[in-house]
Amino acid sequence: MRYVDADGTEKTPVMGCYGIGVGRLAACVCEVRHDDHGPVWPLAIAPWQVHLCCLRADDAGTKAAADALYASLQKNGVEVLYDDRTVSAGVMFADADLLGIPVRVIVSPRNCAEGCFELAARDKTVKEKAPLAKAVQAVQALLRRLEDEAAAQVPPRL
């Protein structure tokens, strides 16, 4: 590209942009924090804190348990993405991995029959079952743990 300036001289423009935008930041985080299945968002900048997966949303008991958990998490200030699509578990989990939300909560007919749910960290460091009656507390405890681990990794300011 060339332009003609006020005195009639043809010149090549020189320009630069030194800002870092949200898109660049997201790309940088994804470059550094990912696995073979997708991004692993740090809790501090994740679009949601928890990804609630309701397996078999066509099962009334499972759907009711997941709906109640969703409402309880929201009431307690947890940012939740609720997936209640009627797709296979494999599709739901693959999509969840692609979104990279730090905590995954899984409600399924089998878990409901046992009175529990599954709790997992996206980075694969946690995978456990917890009682449905203590679901909000278990999720909040994992979120606090992830926050504490992230804070421990931040170098002190000079």
Chimera marker file (.cmm) of the C-alpha trace (Angstrom):
<marker_set name="trace">
<marker id="1" x="0.000" y="0.000" z="0.000" r="1" g="1" b="0" radius="0.5"/>
<marker id="2" x="1.173" y="3.495" z="-0.761" r="1" g="1" b="0" radius="0.5"/>
<marker id="3" x="-0.338" y="6.932" z="-0.188" r="1" g="1" b="0" radius="0.5"/>
<marker id="4" x="0.372" y="10.489" z="-1.272" r="1" g="1" b="0" radius="0.5"/>
<marker id="5" x="0.956" y="12.922" z="1.595" r="1" g="1" b="0" radius="0.5"/>
<marker id="6" x="0.065" y="16.652" z="1.764" r="1" g="1" b="0" radius="0.5"/>
<marker id="7" x="3.187" y="17.750" z="-0.150" r="1" g="1" b="0" radius="0.5"/>
<marker id="8" x="2.553" y="15.231" z="-2.984" r="1" g="1" b="0" radius="0.5"/>
<marker id="9" x="5.195" y="12.686" z="-1.921" r="1" g="1" b="0" radius="0.5"/>
<marker id="10" x="4.317" y="9.001" z="-2.281" r="1" g="1" b="0" radius="0.5"/>
<marker id="11" x="4.952" y="7.109" z="0.966" r="1" g="1" b="0" radius="0.5"/>
<marker id="12" x="4.460" y="3.722" z="2.592" r="1" g="1" b="0" radius="0.5"/>
<marker id="13" x="2.400" y="3.918" z="5.778" r="1" g="1" b="0" radius="0.5"/>
<marker id="14" x="4.007" y="2.841" z="9.023" r="1" g="1" b="0" radius="0.5"/>
<marker id="15" x="1.666" y="1.856" z="11.759" r="1" g="1" b="0" radius="0.5"/>
<marker id="16" x="1.454" y="-0.370" z="14.772" r="1" g="1" b="0" radius="0.5"/>
<marker id="17" x="-0.897" y="-1.507" z="17.439" r="1" g="1" b="0" radius="0.5"/>
<marker id="18" x="0.496" y="-2.348" z="20.825" r="1" g="1" b="0" radius="0.5"/>
<marker id="19" x="-2.692" y="-3.109" z="22.688" r="1" g="1" b="0" radius="0.5"/>
<marker id="20" x="-3.715" y="-6.561" z="23.796" r="1" g="1" b="0" radius="0.5"/>
<marker id="21" x="-7.352" y="-7.290" z="23.272" r="1" g="1" b="0" radius="0.5"/>
<marker id="22" x="-9.634" y="-9.879" z="24.768" r="1" g="1" b="0" radius="0.5"/>
<marker id="23" x="-9.311" y="-12.046" z="21.666" r="1" g="1" b="0" radius="0.5"/>
<marker id="24" x="-5.534" y="-12.115" z="21.900" r="1" g="1" b="0" radius="0.5"/>
<marker id="25" x="-5.692" y="-12.850" z="25.604" r="1" g="1" b="0" radius="0.5"/>
<marker id="26" x="-8.072" y="-15.760" z="25.033" r="1" g="1" b="0" radius="0.5"/>
<marker id="27" x="-5.838" y="-17.143" z="22.295" r="1" g="1" b="0" radius="0.5"/>
<marker id="28" x="-2.786" y="-16.882" z="24.559" r="1" g="1" b="0" radius="0.5"/>
<marker id="29" x="-4.540" y="-18.680" z="27.408" r="1" g="1" b="0" radius="0.5"/>
<marker id="30" x="-5.727" y="-21.437" z="25.076" r="1" g="1" b="0" radius="0.5"/>
<marker id="31" x="-2.196" y="-21.826" z="23.710" r="1" g="1" b="0" radius="0.5"/>
<marker id="32" x="-0.754" y="-22.299" z="27.186" r="1" g="1" b="0" radius="0.5"/>
<marker id="33" x="-3.621" y="-24.114" z="28.935" r="1" g="1" b="0" radius="0.5"/>
<marker id="34" x="-5.050" y="-26.890" z="26.796" r="1" g="1" b="0" radius="0.5"/>
<marker id="35" x="-5.000" y="-30.621" z="26.309" r="1" g="1" b="0" radius="0.5"/>
<marker id="36" x="-5.847" y="-32.837" z="23.356" r="1" g="1" b="0" radius="0.5"/>
<marker id="37" x="-9.568" y="-32.176" z="23.860" r="1" g="1" b="0" radius="0.5"/>
<marker id="38" x="-9.680" y="-28.389" z="24.138" r="1" g="1" b="0" radius="0.5"/>
<marker id="39" x="-8.883" y="-25.427" z="26.377" r="1" g="1" b="0" radius="0.5"/>
<marker id="40" x="-8.589" y="-25.665" z="30.154" r="1" g="1" b="0" radius="0.5"/>
<marker id="41" x="-9.709" y="-22.229" z="31.350" r="1" g="1" b="0" radius="0.5"/>
<marker id="42" x="-8.245" y="-20.876" z="34.565" r="1" g="1" b="0" radius="0.5"/>
<marker id="43" x="-11.043" y="-20.232" z="37.040" r="1" g="1" b="0" radius="0.5"/>
<marker id="44" x="-10.318" y="-16.483" z="37.176" r="1" g="1" b="0" radius="0.5"/>
<marker id="45" x="-11.181" y="-15.922" z="33.499" r="1" g="1" b="0" radius="0.5"/>
<marker id="46" x="-13.429" y="-18.872" z="32.677" r="1" g="1" b="0" radius="0.5"/>
<marker id="47" x="-16.713" y="-17.972" z="30.992" r="1" g="1" b="0" radius="0.5"/>
<marker id="48" x="-18.467" y="-20.063" z="33.679" r="1" g="1" b="0" radius="0.5"/>
<marker id="49" x="-17.203" y="-21.743" z="36.836" r="1" g="1" b="0" radius="0.5"/>
<marker id="50" x="-19.231" y="-24.944" z="36.507" r="1" g="1" b="0" radius="0.5"/>
<marker id="51" x="-20.554" y="-27.002" z="33.616" r="1" g="1" b="0" radius="0.5"/>
<marker id="52" x="-23.600" y="-28.962" z="34.810" r="1" g="1" b="0" radius="0.5"/>
<marker id="53" x="-24.216" y="-32.003" z="32.608" r="1" g="1" b="0" radius="0.5"/>
<marker id="54" x="-27.597" y="-33.679" z="32.949" r="1" g="1" b="0" radius="0.5"/>
<marker id="55" x="-27.258" y="-37.108" z="31.363" r="1" g="1" b="0" radius="0.5"/>
<marker id="56" x="-30.587" y="-38.497" z="30.247" r="1" g="1" b="0" radius="0.5"/>
<marker id="57" x="-32.595" y="-35.310" z="30.599" r="1" g="1" b="0" radius="0.5"/>
<marker id="58" x="-35.502" y="-37.395" z="29.290" r="1" g="1" b="0" radius="0.5"/>
<marker id="59" x="-35.540" y="-39.211" z="32.663" r="1" g="1" b="0" radius="0.5"/>
<marker id="60" x="-37.853" y="-37.220" z="34.965" r="1" g="1" b="0" radius="0.5"/>
<marker id="61" x="-35.962" y="-37.972" z="38.193" r="1" g="1" b="0" radius="0.5"/>
<marker id="62" x="-32.586" y="-37.105" z="36.744" r="1" g="1" b="0" radius="0.5"/>
<marker id="63" x="-33.903" y="-33.903" z="35.187" r="1" g="1" b="0" radius="0.5"/>
<marker id="64" x="-35.551" y="-32.865" z="38.458" r="1" g="1" b="0" radius="0.5"/>
<marker id="65" x="-32.327" y="-33.469" z="40.401" r="1" g="1" b="0" radius="0.5"/>
<marker id="66" x="-30.256" y="-31.517" z="37.854" r="1" g="1" b="0" radius="0.5"/>
<marker id="67" x="-32.798" y="-28.668" z="37.757" r="1" g="1" b="0" radius="0.5"/>
<marker id="68" x="-32.747" y="-28.423" z="41.559" r="1" g="1" b="0" radius="0.5"/>
<marker id="69" x="-28.948" y="-28.456" z="41.621" r="1" g="1" b="0" radius="0.5"/>
<marker id="70" x="-28.804" y="-25.771" z="38.932" r="1" g="1" b="0" radius="0.5"/>
<marker id="71" x="-31.145" y="-23.540" z="40.927" r="1" g="1" b="0" radius="0.5"/>
<marker id="72" x="-29.189" y="-24.128" z="44.156" r="1" g="1" b="0" radius="0.5"/>
<marker id="73" x="-25.845" y="-23.361" z="42.547" r="1" g="1" b="0" radius="0.5"/>
<marker id="74" x="-27.181" y="-20.158" z="41.014" r="1" g="1" b="0" radius="0.5"/>
<marker id="75" x="-28.789" y="-19.121" z="44.301" r="1" g="1" b="0" radius="0.5"/>
<marker id="76" x="-25.372" y="-19.540" z="45.946" r="1" g="1" b="0" radius="0.5"/>
<marker id="77" x="-23.591" y="-17.344" z="43.406" r="1" g="1" b="0" radius="0.5"/>
<marker id="78" x="-21.989" y="-20.077" z="41.304" r="1" g="1" b="0" radius="0.5"/>
<marker id="79" x="-21.752" y="-19.296" z="37.583" r="1" g="1" b="0" radius="0.5"/>
<marker id="80" x="-23.213" y="-22.345" z="35.846" r="1" g="1" b="0" radius="0.5"/>
<marker id="81" x="-23.684" y="-23.483" z="32.268" r="1" g="1" b="0" radius="0.5"/>
<marker id="82" x="-26.459" y="-26.094" z="32.272" r="1" g="1" b="0" radius="0.5"/>
<marker id="83" x="-26.435" y="-28.704" z="29.520" r="1" g="1" b="0" radius="0.5"/>
<marker id="84" x="-29.678" y="-30.655" z="29.476" r="1" g="1" b="0" radius="0.5"/>
<marker id="85" x="-29.644" y="-31.661" z="25.826" r="1" g="1" b="0" radius="0.5"/>
<marker id="86" x="-30.805" y="-35.146" z="24.944" r="1" g="1" b="0" radius="0.5"/>
<marker id="87" x="-27.502" y="-36.242" z="23.403" r="1" g="1" b="0" radius="0.5"/>
<marker id="88" x="-25.218" y="-39.106" z="24.296" r="1" g="1" b="0" radius="0.5"/>
<marker id="89" x="-22.836" y="-38.793" z="27.222" r="1" g="1" b="0" radius="0.5"/>
<marker id="90" x="-19.901" y="-38.931" z="24.804" r="1" g="1" b="0" radius="0.5"/>
<marker id="91" x="-21.184" y="-35.970" z="22.795" r="1" g="1" b="0" radius="0.5"/>
<marker id="92" x="-21.960" y="-34.000" z="25.949" r="1" g="1" b="0" radius="0.5"/>
<marker id="93" x="-18.520" y="-34.657" z="27.469" r="1" g="1" b="0" radius="0.5"/>
<marker id="94" x="-16.711" y="-33.875" z="24.211" r="1" g="1" b="0" radius="0.5"/>
<marker id="95" x="-18.565" y="-30.561" z="24.003" r="1" g="1" b="0" radius="0.5"/>
<marker id="96" x="-17.796" y="-29.877" z="27.662" r="1" g="1" b="0" radius="0.5"/>
<marker id="97" x="-14.090" y="-30.471" z="27.003" r="1" g="1" b="0" radius="0.5"/>
<marker id="98" x="-14.206" y="-28.061" z="24.050" r="1" g="1" b="0" radius="0.5"/>
<marker id="99" x="-15.681" y="-25.357" z="26.289" r="1" g="1" b="0" radius="0.5"/>
<marker id="100" x="-12.981" y="-25.924" z="28.914" r="1" g="1" b="0" radius="0.5"/>
<marker id="101" x="-15.024" y="-24.845" z="31.955" r="1" g="1" b="0" radius="0.5"/>
<marker id="102" x="-12.959" y="-25.569" z="35.112" r="1" g="1" b="0" radius="0.5"/>
<marker id="103" x="-15.480" y="-27.744" z="37.005" r="1" g="1" b="0" radius="0.5"/>
<marker id="104" x="-17.861" y="-30.351" z="35.636" r="1" g="1" b="0" radius="0.5"/>
<marker id="105" x="-20.848" y="-31.640" z="37.576" r="1" g="1" b="0" radius="0.5"/>
<marker id="106" x="-22.531" y="-34.771" z="36.213" r="1" g="1" b="0" radius="0.5"/>
<marker id="107" x="-26.046" y="-35.820" z="37.172" r="1" g="1" b="0" radius="0.5"/>
<marker id="108" x="-27.125" y="-39.185" z="35.759" r="1" g="1" b="0" radius="0.5"/>
<marker id="109" x="-29.807" y="-41.807" z="36.501" r="1" g="1" b="0" radius="0.5"/>
<marker id="110" x="-27.196" y="-44.150" z="38.007" r="1" g="1" b="0" radius="0.5"/>
<marker id="111" x="-25.790" y="-41.414" z="40.248" r="1" g="1" b="0" radius="0.5"/>
<marker id="112" x="-29.276" y="-40.301" z="41.303" r="1" g="1" b="0" radius="0.5"/>
<marker id="113" x="-30.130" y="-43.902" z="42.259" r="1" g="1" b="0" radius="0.5"/>
<marker id="114" x="-27.053" y="-43.799" z="44.519" r="1" g="1" b="0" radius="0.5"/>
<marker id="115" x="-28.009" y="-40.350" z="45.856" r="1" g="1" b="0" radius="0.5"/>
<marker id="116" x="-24.865" y="-38.747" z="44.491" r="1" g="1" b="0" radius="0.5"/>
<marker id="117" x="-23.393" y="-36.816" z="41.595" r="1" g="1" b="0" radius="0.5"/>
<marker id="118" x="-19.977" y="-36.718" z="39.931" r="1" g="1" b="0" radius="0.5"/>
<marker id="119" x="-17.629" y="-33.795" z="40.384" r="1" g="1" b="0" radius="0.5"/>
<marker id="120" x="-14.611" y="-33.371" z="38.134" r="1" g="1" b="0" radius="0.5"/>
<marker id="121" x="-12.033" y="-30.737" z="37.351" r="1" g="1" b="0" radius="0.5"/>
<marker id="122" x="-11.455" y="-29.995" z="33.662" r="1" g="1" b="0" radius="0.5"/>
<marker id="123" x="-7.711" y="-30.418" z="34.160" r="1" g="1" b="0" radius="0.5"/>
<marker id="124" x="-8.388" y="-34.032" z="35.266" r="1" g="1" b="0" radius="0.5"/>
<marker id="125" x="-6.907" y="-33.532" z="38.759" r="1" g="1" b="0" radius="0.5"/>
<marker id="126" x="-10.220" y="-34.290" z="40.487" r="1" g="1" b="0" radius="0.5"/>
<marker id="127" x="-12.866" y="-36.901" z="39.786" r="1" g="1" b="0" radius="0.5"/>
<marker id="128" x="-15.068" y="-37.939" z="42.665" r="1" g="1" b="0" radius="0.5"/>
<marker id="129" x="-18.606" y="-38.657" z="43.721" r="1" g="1" b="0" radius="0.5"/>
<marker id="130" x="-20.377" y="-36.637" z="46.381" r="1" g="1" b="0" radius="0.5"/>
<marker id="131" x="-23.845" y="-36.803" z="47.941" r="1" g="1" b="0" radius="0.5"/>
<marker id="132" x="-26.519" y="-34.795" z="46.139" r="1" g="1" b="0" radius="0.5"/>
<marker id="133" x="-27.585" y="-33.381" z="49.512" r="1" g="1" b="0" radius="0.5"/>
<marker id="134" x="-24.127" y="-31.766" z="49.864" r="1" g="1" b="0" radius="0.5"/>
<marker id="135" x="-23.705" y="-30.807" z="46.214" r="1" g="1" b="0" radius="0.5"/>
<marker id="136" x="-23.440" y="-27.038" z="46.610" r="1" g="1" b="0" radius="0.5"/>
<marker id="137" x="-20.906" y="-27.368" z="49.430" r="1" g="1" b="0" radius="0.5"/>
<marker id="138" x="-18.815" y="-29.872" z="47.441" r="1" g="1" b="0" radius="0.5"/>
<marker id="139" x="-18.800" y="-27.630" z="44.358" r="1" g="1" b="0" radius="0.5"/>
<marker id="140" x="-17.911" y="-24.550" z="46.409" r="1" g="1" b="0" radius="0.5"/>
<marker id="141" x="-15.103" y="-26.468" z="48.140" r="1" g="1" b="0" radius="0.5"/>
<marker id="142" x="-13.616" y="-27.481" z="44.786" r="1" g="1" b="0" radius="0.5"/>
<marker id="143" x="-13.897" y="-23.921" z="43.487" r="1" g="1" b="0" radius="0.5"/>
<marker id="144" x="-12.077" y="-22.634" z="46.596" r="1" g="1" b="0" radius="0.5"/>
<marker id="145" x="-9.397" y="-25.268" z="46.125" r="1" g="1" b="0" radius="0.5"/>
<marker id="146" x="-8.871" y="-24.242" z="42.506" r="1" g="1" b="0" radius="0.5"/>
<marker id="147" x="-8.684" y="-20.571" z="43.549" r="1" g="1" b="0" radius="0.5"/>
<marker id="148" x="-6.140" y="-21.378" z="46.267" r="1" g="1" b="0" radius="0.5"/>
<marker id="149" x="-4.004" y="-23.432" z="43.870" r="1" g="1" b="0" radius="0.5"/>
<marker id="150" x="-4.065" y="-20.623" z="41.310" r="1" g="1" b="0" radius="0.5"/>
<marker id="151" x="-3.108" y="-18.050" z="43.949" r="1" g="1" b="0" radius="0.5"/>
<marker id="152" x="-0.181" y="-20.223" z="45.045" r="1" g="1" b="0" radius="0.5"/>
<marker id="153" x="1.129" y="-20.269" z="41.467" r="1" g="1" b="0" radius="0.5"/>
<marker id="154" x="1.140" y="-16.472" z="41.050" r="1" g="1" b="0" radius="0.5"/>
<marker id="155" x="4.596" y="-14.996" z="41.646" r="1" g="1" b="0" radius="0.5"/>
<marker id="156" x="4.703" y="-12.267" z="44.290" r="1" g="1" b="0" radius="0.5"/>
<marker id="157" x="4.623" y="-8.657" z="43.096" r="1" g="1" b="0" radius="0.5"/>
<marker id="158" x="7.792" y="-6.653" z="43.399" r="1" g="1" b="0" radius="0.5"/>
<link id1="1" id2="2" r="1" g="1" b="0" radius="0.2"/>
<link id1="2" id2="3" r="1" g="1" b="0" radius="0.2"/>
<link id1="3" id2="4" r="1" g="1" b="0" radius="0.2"/>
<link id1="4" id2="5" r="1" g="1" b="0" radius="0.2"/>
<link id1="5" id2="6" r="1" g="1" b="0" radius="0.2"/>
<link id1="6" id2="7" r="1" g="1" b="0" radius="0.2"/>
<link id1="7" id2="8" r="1" g="1" b="0" radius="0.2"/>
<link id1="8" id2="9" r="1" g="1" b="0" radius="0.2"/>
<link id1="9" id2="10" r="1" g="1" b="0" radius="0.2"/>
<link id1="10" id2="11" r="1" g="1" b="0" radius="0.2"/>
<link id1="11" id2="12" r="1" g="1" b="0" radius="0.2"/>
<link id1="12" id2="13" r="1" g="1" b="0" radius="0.2"/>
<link id1="13" id2="14" r="1" g="1" b="0" radius="0.2"/>
<link id1="14" id2="15" r="1" g="1" b="0" radius="0.2"/>
<link id1="15" id2="16" r="1" g="1" b="0" radius="0.2"/>
<link id1="16" id2="17" r="1" g="1" b="0" radius="0.2"/>
<link id1="17" id2="18" r="1" g="1" b="0" radius="0.2"/>
<link id1="18" id2="19" r="1" g="1" b="0" radius="0.2"/>
<link id1="19" id2="20" r="1" g="1" b="0" radius="0.2"/>
<link id1="20" id2="21" r="1" g="1" b="0" radius="0.2"/>
<link id1="21" id2="22" r="1" g="1" b="0" radius="0.2"/>
<link id1="22" id2="23" r="1" g="1" b="0" radius="0.2"/>
<link id1="23" id2="24" r="1" g="1" b="0" radius="0.2"/>
<link id1="24" id2="25" r="1" g="1" b="0" radius="0.2"/>
<link id1="25" id2="26" r="1" g="1" b="0" radius="0.2"/>
<link id1="26" id2="27" r="1" g="1" b="0" radius="0.2"/>
<link id1="27" id2="28" r="1" g="1" b="0" radius="0.2"/>
<link id1="28" id2="29" r="1" g="1" b="0" radius="0.2"/>
<link id1="29" id2="30" r="1" g="1" b="0" radius="0.2"/>
<link id1="30" id2="31" r="1" g="1" b="0" radius="0.2"/>
<link id1="31" id2="32" r="1" g="1" b="0" radius="0.2"/>
<link id1="32" id2="33" r="1" g="1" b="0" radius="0.2"/>
<link id1="33" id2="34" r="1" g="1" b="0" radius="0.2"/>
<link id1="34" id2="35" r="1" g="1" b="0" radius="0.2"/>
<link id1="35" id2="36" r="1" g="1" b="0" radius="0.2"/>
<link id1="36" id2="37" r="1" g="1" b="0" radius="0.2"/>
<link id1="37" id2="38" r="1" g="1" b="0" radius="0.2"/>
<link id1="38" id2="39" r="1" g="1" b="0" radius="0.2"/>
<link id1="39" id2="40" r="1" g="1" b="0" radius="0.2"/>
<link id1="40" id2="41" r="1" g="1" b="0" radius="0.2"/>
<link id1="41" id2="42" r="1" g="1" b="0" radius="0.2"/>
<link id1="42" id2="43" r="1" g="1" b="0" radius="0.2"/>
<link id1="43" id2="44" r="1" g="1" b="0" radius="0.2"/>
<link id1="44" id2="45" r="1" g="1" b="0" radius="0.2"/>
<link id1="45" id2="46" r="1" g="1" b="0" radius="0.2"/>
<link id1="46" id2="47" r="1" g="1" b="0" radius="0.2"/>
<link id1="47" id2="48" r="1" g="1" b="0" radius="0.2"/>
<link id1="48" id2="49" r="1" g="1" b="0" radius="0.2"/>
<link id1="49" id2="50" r="1" g="1" b="0" radius="0.2"/>
<link id1="50" id2="51" r="1" g="1" b="0" radius="0.2"/>
<link id1="51" id2="52" r="1" g="1" b="0" radius="0.2"/>
<link id1="52" id2="53" r="1" g="1" b="0" radius="0.2"/>
<link id1="53" id2="54" r="1" g="1" b="0" radius="0.2"/>
<link id1="54" id2="55" r="1" g="1" b="0" radius="0.2"/>
<link id1="55" id2="56" r="1" g="1" b="0" radius="0.2"/>
<link id1="56" id2="57" r="1" g="1" b="0" radius="0.2"/>
<link id1="57" id2="58" r="1" g="1" b="0" radius="0.2"/>
<link id1="58" id2="59" r="1" g="1" b="0" radius="0.2"/>
<link id1="59" id2="60" r="1" g="1" b="0" radius="0.2"/>
<link id1="60" id2="61" r="1" g="1" b="0" radius="0.2"/>
<link id1="61" id2="62" r="1" g="1" b="0" radius="0.2"/>
<link id1="62" id2="63" r="1" g="1" b="0" radius="0.2"/>
<link id1="63" id2="64" r="1" g="1" b="0" radius="0.2"/>
<link id1="64" id2="65" r="1" g="1" b="0" radius="0.2"/>
<link id1="65" id2="66" r="1" g="1" b="0" radius="0.2"/>
<link id1="66" id2="67" r="1" g="1" b="0" radius="0.2"/>
<link id1="67" id2="68" r="1" g="1" b="0" radius="0.2"/>
<link id1="68" id2="69" r="1" g="1" b="0" radius="0.2"/>
<link id1="69" id2="70" r="1" g="1" b="0" radius="0.2"/>
<link id1="70" id2="71" r="1" g="1" b="0" radius="0.2"/>
<link id1="71" id2="72" r="1" g="1" b="0" radius="0.2"/>
<link id1="72" id2="73" r="1" g="1" b="0" radius="0.2"/>
<link id1="73" id2="74" r="1" g="1" b="0" radius="0.2"/>
<link id1="74" id2="75" r="1" g="1" b="0" radius="0.2"/>
<link id1="75" id2="76" r="1" g="1" b="0" radius="0.2"/>
<link id1="76" id2="77" r="1" g="1" b="0" radius="0.2"/>
<link id1="77" id2="78" r="1" g="1" b="0" radius="0.2"/>
<link id1="78" id2="79" r="1" g="1" b="0" radius="0.2"/>
<link id1="79" id2="80" r="1" g="1" b="0" radius="0.2"/>
<link id1="80" id2="81" r="1" g="1" b="0" radius="0.2"/>
<link id1="81" id2="82" r="1" g="1" b="0" radius="0.2"/>
<link id1="82" id2="83" r="1" g="1" b="0" radius="0.2"/>
<link id1="83" id2="84" r="1" g="1" b="0" radius="0.2"/>
<link id1="84" id2="85" r="1" g="1" b="0" radius="0.2"/>
<link id1="85" id2="86" r="1" g="1" b="0" radius="0.2"/>
<link id1="86" id2="87" r="1" g="1" b="0" radius="0.2"/>
<link id1="87" id2="88" r="1" g="1" b="0" radius="0.2"/>
<link id1="88" id2="89" r="1" g="1" b="0" radius="0.2"/>
<link id1="89" id2="90" r="1" g="1" b="0" radius="0.2"/>
<link id1="90" id2="91" r="1" g="1" b="0" radius="0.2"/>
<link id1="91" id2="92" r="1" g="1" b="0" radius="0.2"/>
<link id1="92" id2="93" r="1" g="1" b="0" radius="0.2"/>
<link id1="93" id2="94" r="1" g="1" b="0" radius="0.2"/>
<link id1="94" id2="95" r="1" g="1" b="0" radius="0.2"/>
<link id1="95" id2="96" r="1" g="1" b="0" radius="0.2"/>
<link id1="96" id2="97" r="1" g="1" b="0" radius="0.2"/>
<link id1="97" id2="98" r="1" g="1" b="0" radius="0.2"/>
<link id1="98" id2="99" r="1" g="1" b="0" radius="0.2"/>
<link id1="99" id2="100" r="1" g="1" b="0" radius="0.2"/>
<link id1="100" id2="101" r="1" g="1" b="0" radius="0.2"/>
<link id1="101" id2="102" r="1" g="1" b="0" radius="0.2"/>
<link id1="102" id2="103" r="1" g="1" b="0" radius="0.2"/>
<link id1="103" id2="104" r="1" g="1" b="0" radius="0.2"/>
<link id1="104" id2="105" r="1" g="1" b="0" radius="0.2"/>
<link id1="105" id2="106" r="1" g="1" b="0" radius="0.2"/>
<link id1="106" id2="107" r="1" g="1" b="0" radius="0.2"/>
<link id1="107" id2="108" r="1" g="1" b="0" radius="0.2"/>
<link id1="108" id2="109" r="1" g="1" b="0" radius="0.2"/>
<link id1="109" id2="110" r="1" g="1" b="0" radius="0.2"/>
<link id1="110" id2="111" r="1" g="1" b="0" radius="0.2"/>
<link id1="111" id2="112" r="1" g="1" b="0" radius="0.2"/>
<link id1="112" id2="113" r="1" g="1" b="0" radius="0.2"/>
<link id1="113" id2="114" r="1" g="1" b="0" radius="0.2"/>
<link id1="114" id2="115" r="1" g="1" b="0" radius="0.2"/>
<link id1="115" id2="116" r="1" g="1" b="0" radius="0.2"/>
<link id1="116" id2="117" r="1" g="1" b="0" radius="0.2"/>
<link id1="117" id2="118" r="1" g="1" b="0" radius="0.2"/>
<link id1="118" id2="119" r="1" g="1" b="0" radius="0.2"/>
<link id1="119" id2="120" r="1" g="1" b="0" radius="0.2"/>
<link id1="120" id2="121" r="1" g="1" b="0" radius="0.2"/>
<link id1="121" id2="122" r="1" g="1" b="0" radius="0.2"/>
<link id1="122" id2="123" r="1" g="1" b="0" radius="0.2"/>
<link id1="123" id2="124" r="1" g="1" b="0" radius="0.2"/>
<link id1="124" id2="125" r="1" g="1" b="0" radius="0.2"/>
<link id1="125" id2="126" r="1" g="1" b="0" radius="0.2"/>
<link id1="126" id2="127" r="1" g="1" b="0" radius="0.2"/>
<link id1="127" id2="128" r="1" g="1" b="0" radius="0.2"/>
<link id1="128" id2="129" r="1" g="1" b="0" radius="0.2"/>
<link id1="129" id2="130" r="1" g="1" b="0" radius="0.2"/>
<link id1="130" id2="131" r="1" g="1" b="0" radius="0.2"/>
<link id1="131" id2="132" r="1" g="1" b="0" radius="0.2"/>
<link id1="132" id2="133" r="1" g="1" b="0" radius="0.2"/>
<link id1="133" id2="134" r="1" g="1" b="0" radius="0.2"/>
<link id1="134" id2="135" r="1" g="1" b="0" radius="0.2"/>
<link id1="135" id2="136" r="1" g="1" b="0" radius="0.2"/>
<link id1="136" id2="137" r="1" g="1" b="0" radius="0.2"/>
<link id1="137" id2="138" r="1" g="1" b="0" radius="0.2"/>
<link id1="138" id2="139" r="1" g="1" b="0" radius="0.2"/>
<link id1="139" id2="140" r="1" g="1" b="0" radius="0.2"/>
<link id1="140" id2="141" r="1" g="1" b="0" radius="0.2"/>
<link id1="141" id2="142" r="1" g="1" b="0" radius="0.2"/>
<link id1="142" id2="143" r="1" g="1" b="0" radius="0.2"/>
<link id1="143" id2="144" r="1" g="1" b="0" radius="0.2"/>
<link id1="144" id2="145" r="1" g="1" b="0" radius="0.2"/>
<link id1="145" id2="146" r="1" g="1" b="0" radius="0.2"/>
<link id1="146" id2="147" r="1" g="1" b="0" radius="0.2"/>
<link id1="147" id2="148" r="1" g="1" b="0" radius="0.2"/>
<link id1="148" id2="149" r="1" g="1" b="0" radius="0.2"/>
<link id1="149" id2="150" r="1" g="1" b="0" radius="0.2"/>
<link id1="150" id2="151" r="1" g="1" b="0" radius="0.2"/>
<link id1="151" id2="152" r="1" g="1" b="0" radius="0.2"/>
<link id1="152" id2="153" r="1" g="1" b="0" radius="0.2"/>
<link id1="153" id2="154" r="1" g="1" b="0" radius="0.2"/>
<link id1="154" id2="155" r="1" g="1" b="0" radius="0.2"/>
<link id1="155" id2="156" r="1" g="1" b="0" radius="0.2"/>
<link id1="156" id2="157" r="1" g="1" b="0" radius="0.2"/>
<link id1="157" id2="158" r="1" g="1" b="0" radius="0.2"/>
</marker_set>
